[in-house]
Amino acid sequence: MAGLLPCATVAVLLLAILPSPSTAGDPDLLQDICVADLTSAVKVNGFSCKAAVTEDDFYFKGLAAAGNTSNTYGSVVTGANVEKVPGLNTLGVSMSRIDYAPGGLNPPHTHPRATEMVFVLQGTLDVGFITTGNKLYTKTISAGDVFVFPRGLVHFQRNSGESPAAVISAFNSQLPGTQSLATTLFAASPEVPNAVLTKALQVGTKEVEKIKSRLAPKKS
């Protein structure tokens, strides 16, 4: 019939207007600013906007000083996301500072909503990520270097030097989310059943219970 486009042409046009998975991220903003109202009970994909806005909603000085790395892993993450900087709401970006004691580890984890780029402030780190095909990409990076962890892929950083290390991380999400593999599996609430973990990890119940006891939240 005259005037109809060939199927192949229609398919190409559809692909052209669909959003590309490679550019997926936080939704585009629809106004200049939408400072997060962190006290609101309204649940949206992000945060509702508050009416009274000040310069301090766009300000945060928490990344200036090193964090306390006196913990099990010897590392600490200080986030500068929408929960700390309400002005980031709808802007699709955030940052973090990560500090590492000598030998400190930021254990294997994922960011389901963002790609991460780290810039090394000081020290030397062994970093890496694992693809869904179980291919490990790893590199040793030092002060001034940059490394990228693709969105959603398991990754880690370890201080391989004898002095403290630190990085600044940038994300293409106002709240990238962090899912640590060990904590997710062994410290979930309610608990992941032992039968699931023993079969998945090919270990015994005693080993599972031992790990759970170490990762369980501390009772106050």
N, C-alpha and C positions, 0 to 999 in steps of 0.2 A: 504494500500500500504506500502510495506517495506520501512523503512528509515524515515517515517513521525513520528513526535512526537505527542503523545496524546494531545488533546485540553487543558486539565487541566495543563499539563506540560508547554505548550506554554504560558498559562496565567500566571503561576508562574514566568517564565523567564521574561516576559514583565514587571510584577510588580517589579521585582528585579532591572531592569535597569532604570525604570522611576524615576525621582527625587521625593523624599518624601516631601509632603507638610509641614511636621514638620521641615524640614531642609531648607525650602525656605528662601532666603534672597538675598542680593546683589550678582550679578554674580561673579564667581571666577576671580581673576586677571590673565592676560596672560603675564605679565612681572613684573620685580622687582618693579618698580614704574611708576606711571603715574600722575604726579602732575597736578592738575586741572588748566587749562587756563581759569580763570573766565572772561576774556575779550573777549573770542572767540564767534563769532556768530554761530559757528557750533553747531547744536543740535544733541546730541547723548543720549543714556541711561546712563547718568552720565555726565562727562565733558571731552572735548578733552584734550590731554596732551600738556603741554608747553615744549619748548626746553630748556630754561635757568632755571635751578633748583638750589636752594640754601638751606642751612640748615634751614633757616627761614620758608621755606614752610612746615616744619614738626614741627613747634614750635608755641605755643600759651600760654600766661600767663593770659588770661582773666578770669579764674576760681578761681584765688587766693583771690580776694576780693568779699565781699558781694555786691549783686546788690541792686538797689534802689526799695524798696517795697512800695513807696508812690503812689499808684494807686488804682483804684476801687476795685480790688480783693485782694490787700495786698500781692501780690507775684510777682516774676519776674524770668524769665528763661534766663540764659546766655548760649548760645549754643557754643559747640566746635565741629562743624561739618565741612564738606568739604568747606563750604563757608567761614569759619574762618581759617581752616587748610587745604590748598589746597593739601597737601601731603596725605590726607586721601582718595583722589580719587582712586577708585577701591579696597580699603582695607576693606570695609564692616563694619567699626566700627565708633563710634562717642560718645561724652559725652556731658553732660550739667550740670550746677549747677543751682539749684532752691533755692531761698531764700524766706522766708515767715515771714511777720510781725505777731505778736500775733493775732490769729484769721484769718490769711490770708489763702486764698484758691487758689489752682491751679484747675480751674473749670473743670468739666467733658469734656474730650477730647479723641481723639484716635491718634495713630501713625500708619498710614496705611502700612508702610514699615518696621516696626521693633518691636521686643519685647524690653521692658524697664526693667532694674534692677536698683533700687535705693539703695544707701548706705547713712544712716543718719549721717551727720556730727555733728549736734547739735539739741537739742529740741525734741519735741514729736509731732507726726503727726498721724491723723486718715487717713488711706488710704483704697482704695478699687477699685475693678473692677467688671464689670457686664458682664456675658456671653450672648451669643445670645439666650439663654433660659431664660433670665431675672433673673438669679441667682446672687445675690450680695455676693461677698467675701470681707470682710472688717476686718481690724486689726489696733490696735494702736501700732506704732513702735517708738523706741527711739534711741538715739545716739549709733552707732555701729551695728544697725539692718539692715537687707537687706530685700527687698520685690520686687516681680516680677509682672509686668503687661504684660500679653500675647499680642502678636502682634494683632493690629486691634481692640481690645476690649476697650470699654469706661471705663475710670478710672479717679481718682481724688486723691488729697491730701489736707488735711486741717490741719493747725497748731492748735492743741487743747490745747497748753500750754499758759503760760502768758509771755513767752520770745521768741525772734526770733528763727527760726529754719532754717535748711539748709540741702540739700541732694546733692549728686553727682549721676547723672544718667548715665548709660551705655546703648548703643544701638548696635544692630547687623546690622546697616546700616550707610553709610556715610552721609545720609541725610534722617532721618526717617520720616519727615513731621509731622505736627501737625494740627489736625482739631478740633477746639473747637466747641462744639455743639451749644452753644448760638450764637457765632459769625457767624458760618456757616449758621444758620437758619435766623438770624435777621439782619445781616450786609453784606449779599452777594451783589455783584454788577454784573448785575442788581439784583434788589430785588426779593426775593421769594414772589410770589403773596400772598396777605393777605388771599384770599380764601383758599389757600393751608394750611396756618398756622392755621387759625381759625378752620378749620375742623379737622386737624391733632391733634391739641392741645386741642380742645374742649373749646375754649375761644372766647371772642368777639373781634371785629375789634379794639375797643379802647385799649384793653389790648395789642394787637399785635403792634399797632402804638406806644404805650408808650414804649414798650421794644425796638423797632427799633430806637426810638429817643435817647435812652440811649446808645445803642451800635454802633450807626452810627459813622464812622471815623470823628475825629475832623477836621474841615476846618481851614487851616492856613491863 
